[in-house]
Each structure stands twice: as C-alpha cells, then as structure tokens.
Amino acid sequence: MPKMKTHSGSKKRFHKTASGKLRGRRSNRSHILEKKSPKRKRRLGRPSEISRADRRRVEGLLPGKAGR
C-alpha cells in the first residue's frame, strides 16, 4: 500500500501543537473590519483550537503529521 499524501491546502492552514492539539486560523478576519471592535479583531488574529467535531476530518488530511 503506498503512503498517504498530506493534503497541500491543509498543511498550510493547520498545525499540531506539542501536546497534540490542532490549531488553525479563525474566520471573519479578512474583510469588513471597520464595524468590528479592536478587541474582537485582536482575538480573531490569534489561532484557535480546532473543535472536536472537525478534528477527525483535519487529522485525516494530515496523515504525515499524526505521529508528532
């Protein structure tokens, strides 16, 4: 059986922490920023942990990073 390739788009968007959690960018930070408060924009700028519902799907796209 050949090795499974890592999804190219996913490896640019998600990364695994040392403890094994998945982190990625938050949504709502690309445009229409005038009406959003500075506090909200700061919070959106920091990466967040991927929810439990999405974690299994993202880990399937990152097979090479599963052992980290």
Wavefront OBJ file of the C-alpha trace (Angstrom):
o trace
v 0.000 0.000 0.000
v 1.509 3.397 -0.937
v 1.959 6.154 1.589
v -0.926 8.558 2.013
v -0.142 12.093 0.867
v -0.719 15.098 3.090
v -3.368 17.483 1.768
v -1.425 20.518 0.495
v -4.056 23.088 1.468
v -4.411 21.682 4.971
v -0.715 21.644 5.787
v -0.651 25.406 5.125
v -3.708 26.104 7.294
v -3.361 23.839 10.347
v -0.548 22.846 12.656
v -0.213 20.475 15.568
v 0.929 21.707 18.976
v 3.437 19.867 21.152
v 0.586 18.410 23.221
v -1.135 17.092 20.066
v -3.904 19.679 19.691
v -4.734 21.091 16.258
v -4.697 24.839 15.759
v -5.810 26.987 12.841
v -6.817 30.493 11.820
v -10.154 31.940 12.846
v -12.724 33.128 10.345
v -14.108 36.700 9.931
v -10.716 38.441 9.807
v -10.292 39.127 6.073
v -12.653 41.999 5.224
v -15.418 44.300 6.582
v -13.180 45.136 9.540
v -14.421 48.702 10.185
v -17.509 47.618 12.101
v -15.655 45.074 14.233
v -14.237 46.261 17.527
v -10.459 46.343 18.055
v -10.811 43.797 20.860
v -12.665 41.410 18.539
v -10.101 41.867 15.755
v -7.225 41.126 18.147
v -8.944 37.947 19.309
v -9.632 36.859 15.720
v -5.969 37.382 14.841
v -4.826 34.639 17.206
v -5.114 30.980 16.149
v -7.746 28.818 17.833
v -8.038 25.146 18.639
v -9.954 23.082 16.077
v -13.271 21.824 17.501
v -13.757 18.160 18.383
v -16.300 17.815 15.573
v -13.748 18.871 12.934
v -10.608 17.344 14.461
v -11.033 13.863 12.953
v -11.566 15.289 9.463
v -8.489 17.546 9.684
v -6.288 14.754 11.068
v -7.292 12.632 8.066
v -5.941 15.361 5.791
v -2.628 15.474 7.721
v -1.540 11.815 7.843
v 2.179 12.582 7.909
v 1.857 14.769 10.982
v -0.191 12.291 13.021
v 2.836 10.976 14.909
v 4.020 14.374 16.127
l 1 2 3 4 5 6 7 8 9 10 11 12 13 14 15 16 17 18 19 20 21 22 23 24 25 26 27 28 29 30 31 32 33 34 35 36 37 38 39 40 41 42 43 44 45 46 47 48 49 50 51 52 53 54 55 56 57 58 59 60 61 62 63 64 65 66 67 68
